[in-house]
Each structure stands twice: as C-alpha cells, then as structure tokens.
C-alpha cells in the first residue's frame, strides 16, 4: 500500500553530523522524498507535534529536546512517499528506546538515553497513516511538497513576505 510518512532528523542527529548517514540508510527503503526543509522548531510546533505526550512527566524535556535546547536549534523535516512508507521507515529507524533498538537500526546505532531519561533517538518517524497525515500537515504546507498528497485549496493571503533583493 502506498502511503506517506514524516521523518524528522532531530537536533542530536544534526549536531553529530549524522544527516548523511541517516539519509543513506533511509535510501535503502527505495521511497521517494517529496518534501524536505530545515526547521527551527518553535515551542508551539513542538507542543502540537507531541501533544499526545502532554500528560507525561517527561513532556517538558521532550519539548526542549526537539527544540534543540541542548544541541542545535534546528531539525531536518522530510516527507517520504511509497509502498509501505511507514513500515519501511520505522523498521530502518528502530525501536523508540535506543537500548531496545536493533543495533543496525538508526536508533540502535546513534541513539542514547540521557541521565534525565530522555530518549535522544536521532529520528522521528510517523507510526500510522492518520498520525502521518496530521504531522505532515503540521510541518509542511501544500506548496512545500512536490506532490498533492492531501486535499488542498487555493486561497488569497495578504501578508508581507521576504524575497530576494534584485
């Protein structure tokens, strides 16, 4: 089944210069990248992304982690599309807990658990189609993807925009 998934190379992956290694490993999936961008994660974006963890005692640490408070204040967000995209990416990513992840998975090779118990697992991967849709729509606008993967509409927006100086 062809589906989409959001992948985020987290701040620890960027600061450790693992981006190339992670993308190489993900390329084994034979999936297509249809969107990619570097993002400085705001508190609002972080809280909305992890809203399902809001009642967990580690929620503040997870928010600080994805915002790069301990590393670098950016992530690389990607959208992959293809047959069983979610399953393929999650298999390559490995278990959320780096200590439980297969040693050849991304999290098994590069992840760690901090002394505060936060999983620095270098990568996020959507776990199901509904979650992938919610996350992709949160992190990307339709214009930032090279394929129309969800229903969208054209609207006129009047706002200032930074452009290249001529």
WONORMO-V386626 format. One record per pair of residues at least 24 apart in sequence whose C-alpha atoms are under 10 Angstrom apart, sorted by the first residue. I is the first residue (numbers start at 0). J is the second residue. Records with the same first field share a line. If there is no record, write none. Layout:
BEGIN
I = J + J
END
This chain:
BEGIN
0 = 81 + 82 + 83 + 84 + 85
1 = 30 + 80 + 81 + 82 + 83 + 84 + 85
2 = 30 + 79 + 80 + 81 + 82 + 83 + 84 + 85 + 86 + 127 + 128 + 131 + 132 + 148
3 = 30 + 31 + 32 + 33 + 78 + 79 + 80 + 81 + 82 + 83 + 84 + 85 + 125 + 127 + 128 + 129 + 131 + 132 + 135 + 148
4 = 32 + 77 + 78 + 79 + 80 + 81 + 83 + 84 + 85 + 86 + 87 + 88 + 89 + 123 + 124 + 125 + 126 + 127 + 128 + 129 + 130 + 131 + 132 + 134 + 135
5 = 34 + 35 + 76 + 77 + 78 + 79 + 80 + 84 + 85 + 88 + 123 + 124 + 125 + 126 + 130 + 131 + 132 + 133 + 134 + 135 + 136 + 138 + 139
6 = 35 + 75 + 76 + 77 + 78 + 79 + 85 + 88 + 89 + 92 + 122 + 123 + 124 + 125 + 131 + 134 + 135
7 = 35 + 36 + 37 + 38 + 65 + 74 + 75 + 76 + 77 + 78 + 121 + 122 + 123 + 124 + 125 + 138
8 = 37 + 65 + 73 + 74 + 75 + 76 + 77 + 120 + 121 + 122 + 123 + 124
9 = 64 + 65 + 66 + 67 + 70 + 71 + 72 + 73 + 74 + 75 + 76 + 119 + 120 + 121 + 122 + 123
10 = 39 + 40 + 64 + 65 + 66 + 67 + 68 + 69 + 70 + 71 + 72 + 73 + 74 + 75 + 119 + 120 + 121 + 122
11 = 64 + 65 + 67 + 69 + 70 + 71 + 72 + 73 + 74 + 109 + 110 + 111 + 119 + 120 + 121 + 122
12 = 70 + 71 + 74 + 75 + 109 + 110 + 119 + 120 + 121 + 122
13 = 67 + 70 + 71 + 72 + 73 + 74 + 75 + 121
14 = 67 + 70 + 71 + 72 + 73 + 74 + 121
15 = 70 + 71 + 109 + 121
17 = 105 + 109 + 121
18 = 74 + 75 + 121 + 122
20 = 105
21 = 91 + 92 + 104 + 105 + 106 + 109 + 121 + 122
24 = 88 + 91 + 92 + 103 + 104 + 105
25 = 79 + 87 + 88 + 89 + 90 + 91 + 92 + 105
26 = 88 + 91
27 = 87 + 88 + 91
28 = 79 + 81 + 82 + 83 + 84 + 86 + 87 + 88 + 90 + 91
29 = 79 + 80 + 81 + 82 + 84 + 87
30 = 78 + 79 + 80 + 81 + 82 + 83 + 84 + 87 + 88
31 = 78 + 79 + 80 + 81 + 82 + 84
32 = 77 + 78 + 79 + 80 + 81 + 144 + 145 + 146
33 = 77 + 78 + 79 + 80 + 143 + 144 + 145 + 146 + 147 + 148
34 = 76 + 77 + 78 + 79 + 80 + 135 + 139 + 140 + 141 + 142 + 143 + 144 + 145 + 146
35 = 75 + 76 + 77 + 78 + 79 + 139 + 143 + 144 + 145
36 = 74 + 75 + 76 + 77 + 78 + 138 + 139 + 143
37 = 73 + 74 + 75 + 76 + 77
38 = 66 + 72 + 73 + 74 + 75 + 76 + 138
39 = 65 + 66 + 67 + 71 + 72 + 73 + 74 + 75
40 = 65 + 66 + 67 + 72 + 73 + 74 + 138
41 = 65 + 66 + 67 + 72 + 73
42 = 66
44 = 137 + 138
47 = 134 + 137
48 = 130 + 133 + 134 + 137 + 138
49 = 134
57 = 115 + 116 + 117
58 = 117
60 = 115 + 116 + 117 + 118
61 = 117 + 118 + 119
64 = 117 + 118 + 119
65 = 119 + 121 + 123
74 = 121 + 122
75 = 122
76 = 122 + 123 + 135 + 138 + 139
77 = 124 + 135 + 138 + 139 + 144
78 = 124 + 131 + 134 + 135 + 138 + 139 + 144
80 = 146 + 148
84 = 124 + 125 + 127 + 128
85 = 124 + 125 + 126 + 127 + 128 + 131
86 = 124 + 125 + 126 + 127
88 = 123 + 124 + 125 + 126
89 = 122 + 123 + 124 + 125 + 126 + 127
90 = 124
91 = 124
92 = 120 + 121 + 122 + 123 + 124
93 = 120 + 122 + 124
94 = 120
95 = 119 + 120 + 121 + 122 + 123 + 124
96 = 120
97 = 121
END
